[in-house]
Amino acid sequence: MKRSDRLYDLIQILKDGRLHRAEDLARDLGVSVRTIYRDMDTLAASGVPVEGERGLGYSARAAITLPPLNLTETELEALHLGLAAVGNGVEGELKDAAESLSAKIDAVLPEDRHGAPKSFGFAIYPFADAAHGFRFLGVLRNAIRMRQKLRIAMQDGATRDVRPLKLDYWGRVWTCLVWCDTQDSFATLRADQFENVQVLPGLFVDEPGKRLEDYASGI
C-alpha cells in the first residue's frame, strides 16, 4: 500500500471521532506501531486536527465552517487547479506560498458541502495527483444531474459500471459516491484514481436500495 493511500485510510478511520489505539491501527493497516506514530505526525503537520498521544490513542474532531466566503464547487475546482499549476510549475517562494495557501483552505473546508460542516479537510496529497482528478469532475457532475450511467476505468485496471450519486471534497481529493452495478453495492471512488470515464447510453431511474437517501439512511 502506498503511504498516501494509508494516510487516506487513517483519515477514514479517525473521522468517526472515537479513540483509536496505535496498536489497533497498526494491526488493521498491516504496519508497525512506529509507522503509525510517524503517520500521525504527518497528518498533524498537514493540518488534520489529530488529538491524542502515543500510548493513549488518537482521534480527529473538528466542526468547521467557512465564513465569510462561500465557494461553489466549480469555484473551488478553479482555485485548486490554479494552485496545482503553481505547485507543479515553479520552485521556491511561490511554490511554498501555494502549498501554504492550499493548507489554509483545506483547514476550513467541510467534508461535505451539501450539508452542515461536520468533518475536516487534509493536505497530504501531491498537487499532481489532485490535478489528475480534476479533469473528470465536469463529466461526473453532469452525469449526476442527468442521471447518466458511467463506465469508470480505475488506475489499478478495474472497470466499474456505476450510477453516480454525489461528489464530496476531502482537501484536494474529490470522491464520488456511486451505486456500482458491477458489484451491486454502494462505493466511494476517488477521482484522482480514475484512468478514464465513459458515458454509457441510457439514463438510470431511482430504484429502492440504490438511491442517495438509501445510502444516507444506512440501507
C-alpha positions as a printed Julia matrix, in Angstrom:
219×3 Matrix{Float64}:
   0.0    0.0     0.0
   1.3    3.46   -0.9
   1.85   5.79    2.04
  -0.64   8.32    0.65
  -3.3    5.59    0.49
  -2.54   4.54    4.06
  -2.88   8.14    5.26
  -6.24   8.36    3.49
  -7.33   5.14    5.25
  -6.27   6.61    8.58
  -8.41   9.67    7.87
 -11.39   7.4     7.17
 -10.87   5.6    10.48
 -10.21   8.65   12.64
 -13.08  10.77   11.39
 -15.61   8.76   13.43
 -14.44  10.8    16.43
 -13.69   7.77   18.61
 -10.36   7.0    20.27
  -8.2    4.51   18.35
  -5.1    2.86   19.82
  -1.95   2.92   17.69
  -1.61  -0.85   18.16
  -5.07  -1.44   16.7
  -4.44   0.9    13.78
  -1.11  -0.81   13.06
  -2.76  -4.24   13.05
  -5.63  -3.14   10.79
  -3.29  -1.48    8.28
  -0.53  -4.09    8.41
   2.27  -1.78    9.55
   4.33  -1.23   12.69
   3.25   0.93   15.61
   6.24   3.17   14.91
   4.89   3.74   11.38
   1.52   4.78   12.83
   3.28   7.29   15.08
   5.07   8.78   12.07
   1.83   8.89   10.09
   0.08  10.73   12.91
   2.87  13.3    12.97
   2.44  13.74    9.19
  -1.32  14.2     9.46
  -0.95  16.73   12.25
   1.66  18.65   10.24
  -0.71  18.63    7.25
  -3.47  20.36    9.21
  -5.58  17.36   10.24
  -6.88  18.05   13.78
  -5.48  14.86   15.33
  -5.97  14.6    19.09
  -4.23  12.17   21.42
  -0.74  10.93   22.08
   1.44   7.86   21.97
   0.35   5.19   24.42
  -3.19   6.56   24.79
  -4.73   6.66   21.34
  -5.79   9.06   18.61
  -8.95  10.67   17.28
  -9.81  13.56   14.97
 -12.54  16.03   15.69
 -13.45  19.31   14.04
 -16.63  21.26   13.47
 -15.62  23.82   10.86
 -17.25  26.48    8.73
 -16.02  28.81    6.04
 -17.07  32.35    6.95
 -17.33  34.83    5.4
 -16.54  33.31    1.99
 -18.79  30.75    0.34
 -17.48  28.93   -2.75
 -19.29  26.84   -5.32
 -17.77  23.51   -6.3
 -16.75  24.99   -9.65
 -15.05  27.94   -7.95
 -13.23  25.56   -5.63
 -12.07  23.46   -8.58
 -10.71  26.58  -10.28
  -8.91  27.66   -7.11
  -7.21  24.33   -6.54
  -6.43  23.86  -10.22
  -4.6   27.2   -10.11
  -2.72  26.1    -7.0
  -1.88  22.81   -8.71
  -0.4   24.66  -11.67
   1.71  26.88   -9.44
   2.77  24.0    -7.21
   3.99  21.95  -10.16
   5.28  24.75  -12.36
   7.54  26.79  -10.12
  10.03  26.39   -7.3
  10.99  28.48   -4.32
   8.92  31.09   -2.53
   5.9   30.98   -4.87
   5.65  27.18   -4.64
   5.85  27.42   -0.84
   3.13  30.07   -0.87
   0.85  27.84   -3.0
   1.3   24.95   -0.58
   0.69  27.2     2.43
  -2.45  28.71    0.89
  -3.81  25.3    -0.02
  -3.24  24.06    3.55
  -5.1   27.09    4.94
  -8.05  26.47    2.6
  -8.11  22.77    3.46
  -8.12  23.62    7.16
 -11.51  25.39    6.95
 -13.37  23.3     4.39
 -16.16  20.94    5.47
 -16.08  17.34    4.35
 -19.47  17.61    2.66
 -20.57  20.98    1.37
 -24.08  19.66    0.63
 -24.8   19.52    4.37
 -23.69  21.04    7.64
 -19.92  21.17    8.18
 -19.01  18.09   10.18
 -15.51  16.97    9.39
 -12.22  18.26    8.04
 -10.04  18.7     5.0
  -6.48  17.44    4.85
  -3.33  18.29    2.95
  -1.46  15.05    2.37
  -1.73  14.58   -1.39
   0.63  15.99   -4.01
  -0.65  18.69   -6.33
  -0.12  16.49   -9.39
  -2.46  13.76   -8.11
  -5.18  16.3    -7.42
  -4.82  17.86  -10.86
  -5.27  14.43  -12.45
  -8.65  14.04  -10.75
  -9.89  17.5   -11.78
 -10.35  16.54  -15.42
 -13.17  14.12  -14.59
 -15.23  16.4   -12.36
 -17.2   18.01  -15.18
 -18.49  14.73  -16.6
 -19.19  13.4   -13.1
 -21.21  16.45  -12.12
 -23.15  16.41  -15.37
 -23.86  12.69  -15.01
 -25.23  13.25  -11.51
 -27.56  15.94  -12.79
 -28.68  13.97  -15.84
 -28.76  10.54  -14.08
 -26.37   9.17  -16.65
 -24.65   5.83  -16.13
 -20.87   5.81  -16.39
 -18.16   3.25  -17.04
 -15.15   4.12  -14.89
 -11.73   2.61  -15.54
  -9.51   2.74  -12.46
  -5.73   3.03  -12.47
  -5.45  -0.44  -10.94
  -7.1   -1.93  -14.04
 -10.57  -2.47  -12.56
 -13.62  -1.28  -14.51
 -16.96  -0.4   -12.92
 -20.35   0.48  -14.39
 -21.86   2.95  -11.94
 -24.72   5.32  -11.19
 -23.08   8.5    -9.84
 -24.96   9.97   -6.89
 -22.87  12.65   -5.19
 -19.49  14.41   -5.23
 -17.6   15.1    -2.0
 -14.41  17.01   -1.28
 -11.7   15.91    1.16
  -8.98  18.52    0.99
  -7.62  18.26   -2.59
  -9.15  14.8    -3.01
 -12.55  14.54   -4.71
 -14.64  11.39   -4.27
 -17.8   10.24   -5.98
 -20.43   8.2    -4.18
 -21.93   5.72   -6.65
 -24.2    2.75   -6.87
 -21.96   0.2    -8.55
 -23.88  -2.07  -10.92
 -20.74  -4.17  -11.36
 -20.52  -5.06   -7.67
 -24.18  -4.48   -6.78
 -23.34  -2.16   -3.87
 -22.6    1.43   -2.92
 -18.99   2.56   -3.35
 -16.94   5.71   -2.79
 -14.42   6.22   -5.59
 -11.53   8.69   -5.64
 -11.39  10.83   -8.8
  -7.59  11.0    -8.66
  -7.51   7.21   -9.15
  -9.63   7.26  -12.33
  -7.92   6.35  -15.58
 -10.89   7.07  -17.82
 -14.62   7.86  -17.58
 -17.03   6.84  -20.34
 -20.66   7.96  -20.56
 -22.95   4.98  -21.2
 -26.13   5.17  -23.29
 -29.39   5.45  -21.42
 -30.33   7.08  -18.13
 -30.89   5.4   -14.79
 -34.0    5.8   -12.66
 -34.34   5.76   -8.89
 -34.67   2.25   -7.52
 -35.23   1.44   -3.83
 -31.96   0.49   -2.18
 -29.84   2.22   -4.81
 -30.59   5.88   -4.09
 -28.64   8.56   -2.25
 -31.25   8.65    0.51
 -30.88   4.87    0.92
 -27.13   5.27    1.44
 -27.69   8.1     3.93
 -30.18   6.0     5.92
 -27.83   3.03    6.01
 -29.99   0.74    3.87
